Amino acid sequence: MASKKKFYTLVGVDGNAFAVMGYVSRAMKETGFSKEEISEYTKRATSGDYNNLLATSCDYIHQCNKRL
């Protein structure tokens, strides 16, 4: 039986902005992003409204999945 590959998705994550950023930051850490890159994500995600947060988070989650 093949092992399941981990796949990151925002579906099912609590919609609270801090919960979303926490999930993305953990995914980034688990896939080898540097502290500086995670800091840049946080800066970009908080630089606008909630829609910006979600769009930025989706971009970074996609990058995490590409590293798997």
N, C-alpha and C positions, 0 to 999 in steps of 0.2 A: 504494500500500500504506500503510495507516494505521500510525503509529508506536505502539509499545507504551508504555502508561502504566506508570510504576513503581508497584509495589504492595508495601507492607511486610508481612512476615509472620514470625512466629517459627518457623514450620515450617522445619526444616533448619538452624536456628541451633544451634551447640554449646550443650549444656545447662548448661555451666558458668555460674554466676551472674554472673561478671564479663563473660563473653562476651555474655550476654543483655543486661546493662545497657549494655555498649559499643554493641551493635547498636541498642538503643532510643535511646540518647543521640545516636548519629550520625543516625538517622532524624529525631529531633526537630530537630537542628541543620539538616538538609537541608530541612526543611519550615517553617523560620522560627520555631521556639520560641526564647524568650529564654534567656540563661544562668540567670536566676532560675528559670524554668520547668523547665529541665533539672535544676537543683539540687533543686527540689521533687520531681521524679520520683525522683531518687536517694534522697532522704530517705524518701519513702513506700515505695519498693521495698525498702529495707534495714531497715524498721521492724518486720519480722516474720520469719516463716519462709520457706522456699523457695516454698511455695504462694502466699504473699502477694506475693513477688517476681514470680512468673509472672502472677498476676491483675493486679497493677499494671502490669506491662509490656504485657499484652494491652490494657488500657484505653488506655494511651498510644499504642500502635501503631495502635489504632483511630482515635484523634484525629489521628495523622499522616496516615493514609489519607484522612480527611475533608478534610484541607487540600490534597490533590492535585487 
